[in-house]
Amino acid sequence: MDQKFGQNMKRLTGKIAVYGMWILIVLLAFSAVRGVNTAARVRAQIAADQDKVAKMQKDNDDLQNKILLTQGSDYMEREIRNKLGLVKSGEAIVVLPDADILRKLAPPNVQDTESLPDPNWRKWEKLFF
């Protein structure tokens, strides 16, 4: 009986060891899959952030160019003359009314639409009805 008990114990410990290994393998597989998903999500976030940084850099460059344009003396002179309504000698100011008023004053845009002559059945219909 001792010998059978010892063999049964060896089998039991062997089965427990095999099950334990399988559980360990499954846990490691889940951990690996979760790690891959996390890495993919982080890569996507990095790509989105890099796009955002590139857009912000472009906007920054555009604003720097606008600053350079507005600091020139030509720009300042033009803005002062436009805001105050001043002109240089030999220039004339032209003031146009609002766009709505201009549309009302403009001649209507007549478009010639070429149409085919009425079919015979319509001519008969007009004749009798």
C-alpha positions as CSV (number, residue, x, y, z in Angstrom):
1,M,0.0,0.0,0.0
2,D,2.9,2.3,0.7
3,Q,4.2,1.8,-2.7
4,K,0.8,2.5,-4.4
5,F,0.5,5.6,-2.3
6,G,3.9,6.8,-3.3
7,Q,3.1,6.2,-7.0
8,N,-0.2,8.0,-6.7
9,M,1.5,10.9,-5.0
10,K,4.1,11.1,-7.8
11,R,1.3,11.1,-10.4
12,L,-0.6,13.7,-8.5
13,T,2.4,16.0,-8.1
14,G,3.3,15.4,-11.8
15,K,-0.3,16.4,-12.9
16,I,-0.2,19.4,-10.6
17,A,3.1,20.4,-12.1
18,V,1.8,20.0,-15.7
19,Y,-1.4,22.0,-14.8
20,G,0.7,24.6,-13.1
21,M,2.9,24.9,-16.2
22,W,-0.2,25.3,-18.4
23,I,-1.6,28.0,-16.2
24,L,1.7,29.8,-16.2
25,I,1.9,29.6,-20.0
26,V,-1.7,30.9,-20.4
27,L,-0.9,33.8,-18.0
28,L,2.3,34.6,-19.8
29,A,0.4,34.6,-23.2
30,F,-2.3,37.0,-21.8
31,S,0.5,39.2,-20.4
32,A,2.2,39.2,-23.8
33,V,-1.0,40.1,-25.7
34,R,-1.7,42.9,-23.3
35,G,1.8,44.2,-23.7
36,V,1.5,44.2,-27.4
37,N,-1.8,46.0,-27.3
38,T,-0.4,48.6,-24.9
39,A,2.6,49.1,-27.2
40,A,0.4,49.6,-30.2
41,R,-1.8,52.1,-28.4
42,V,1.3,54.0,-27.3
43,R,2.7,54.1,-30.9
44,A,-0.7,55.4,-32.1
45,Q,-0.7,58.1,-29.4
46,I,2.9,59.1,-30.3
47,A,2.0,59.4,-34.0
48,A,-1.0,61.6,-33.1
49,D,1.1,63.7,-30.9
50,Q,3.8,64.1,-33.6
51,D,1.1,65.2,-36.1
52,K,-0.2,67.7,-33.5
53,V,3.4,69.0,-33.0
54,A,3.9,69.3,-36.7
55,K,0.7,71.3,-37.1
56,M,1.5,73.6,-34.2
57,Q,5.0,74.1,-35.7
58,K,3.5,75.1,-39.0
59,D,1.0,77.5,-37.3
60,N,3.9,78.9,-35.3
61,D,5.9,79.5,-38.5
62,D,2.9,81.2,-40.1
63,L,2.4,83.5,-37.1
64,Q,6.2,84.3,-37.1
65,N,5.9,85.3,-40.8
66,K,2.8,87.5,-40.1
67,I,4.7,89.2,-37.3
68,L,7.6,89.9,-39.6
69,L,5.2,91.3,-42.2
70,T,3.4,93.5,-39.7
71,Q,6.6,95.0,-38.3
72,G,7.7,96.5,-41.6
73,S,7.2,100.3,-42.2
74,D,5.2,99.6,-45.4
75,Y,2.6,97.7,-43.5
76,M,2.3,100.3,-40.8
77,E,2.0,103.1,-43.3
78,R,-0.7,101.2,-45.3
79,E,-2.7,100.4,-42.2
80,I,-2.5,104.0,-40.9
81,R,-3.6,105.3,-44.2
82,N,-6.5,102.8,-44.5
83,K,-7.7,103.3,-41.0
84,L,-7.5,107.1,-41.0
85,G,-8.6,107.5,-44.7
86,L,-5.4,109.4,-45.6
87,V,-3.9,109.4,-49.1
88,K,-0.6,110.3,-50.6
89,S,-0.5,113.2,-53.0
90,G,-1.7,112.0,-56.5
91,E,-3.8,109.2,-55.1
92,A,-7.6,109.0,-54.9
93,I,-9.8,107.3,-52.4
94,V,-12.5,105.0,-53.8
95,V,-15.3,104.1,-51.4
96,L,-17.6,101.3,-52.4
97,P,-20.9,100.6,-50.8
98,D,-21.7,97.3,-49.1
99,A,-21.8,94.2,-51.1
100,D,-25.6,93.9,-50.8
101,I,-26.1,97.4,-52.2
102,L,-23.7,96.6,-55.0
103,R,-25.7,93.5,-55.9
104,K,-28.9,95.5,-56.1
105,L,-27.3,98.2,-58.3
106,A,-25.7,95.7,-60.7
107,P,-27.6,94.7,-63.8
108,P,-29.3,91.3,-63.5
109,N,-27.3,88.4,-64.8
110,V,-29.4,87.2,-67.7
111,Q,-28.4,83.8,-69.0
112,D,-29.7,82.7,-72.3
113,T,-31.1,79.3,-72.0
114,E,-31.4,77.5,-75.2
115,S,-34.4,75.3,-75.3
116,L,-35.7,72.9,-77.8
117,P,-39.0,73.6,-79.6
118,D,-42.1,72.1,-78.1
119,P,-42.9,68.6,-79.3
120,N,-45.9,68.2,-81.5
121,W,-48.1,66.7,-78.8
122,R,-47.6,69.9,-76.7
123,K,-48.4,72.1,-79.7
124,W,-51.7,70.2,-80.2
125,E,-52.4,70.5,-76.5
126,K,-51.9,74.3,-76.6
127,L,-54.1,74.5,-79.7
128,F,-57.1,72.7,-78.3
129,F,-56.8,73.2,-74.5
